[in-house]
């Protein structure tokens, strides 16, 4: 029996996703376990595998389209079933979806009057896009040579045999140098959604508090770990994260969510660790960070950073965070402000190590290593005095890590 292929719901908060790649064309055989298509949310990229053998009977949602969760994106016919064998209800369902899509798109007549087409979406099969990509073919030009609404790989290959394409290919490298041009960089669905959520987050009334912490004792602590096992030394970021988790447990007002007028104090300390990746920023979460040892936390953070950069995060890795830390110290940034990660009410921005000077008890100058801490708070839920008490304690424990570890 045929099966509807859906836009999966990958998390409690996911409302829509973008289909970014089909791995098969209509009519191609698929084996159980094959990746059929990739979808992208505002947080991760996810591959959808076939749970049965079959044939891709119909592609309903094209690459690049964003649709609500549970939308039918295609139909997988059962093994041995022909496309013509699809039940009437399945054909009707597919037709309804395609008609709905057509209603949302404005038809524009091309100047050659060949046909009315939808200008806002260029439809091409996955294989056609692959061939075009590999041979630097402009699919817009291919569309002008065919009456079909959906470009196939045969259309692309036929265009490559045309005089127009051959002339363009032979002229590459012969053009005179021209003035530099502005290049429009398309934003991925991930970046668009991130931009929208950042705008929503910035709508919350932020308050920022700053403090400087002497990390001499943390450096000594790391040196001791190095003497014991130089290959397993907790990073500075891990030590800061561990001490932050310890401090949050003592300040539940900061370890909280604010949503729709509700202020929810969280018992578990689930730390979000901001990680810069190629497509933007992700914030994977370490659950119960206050309850695990420093070496365990270091291992978990390194694992999350690795899978973030490999684009292998699952939705479960990104959910249930209660407080976030963003560290730009590795870029030489001394201090900065970070935007809240809703519905969390707090975020800590950590700068690079800087050398500061003070006078000791003998009134002699003393140089010491310090980091700048900037605490961002949602002022709807947390007052400045509450945040100040948290930051004061955090500074104390960072300067005296033995009290927290």
Order of alpha helices (4+ residues) and beta strands (2+ residues): beta-beta-beta-beta-beta-beta-beta-beta-alpha-beta-beta-alpha-alpha-alpha-alpha-alpha-beta-alpha-alpha-beta-beta-beta-beta-alpha-beta-beta-beta-beta-alpha
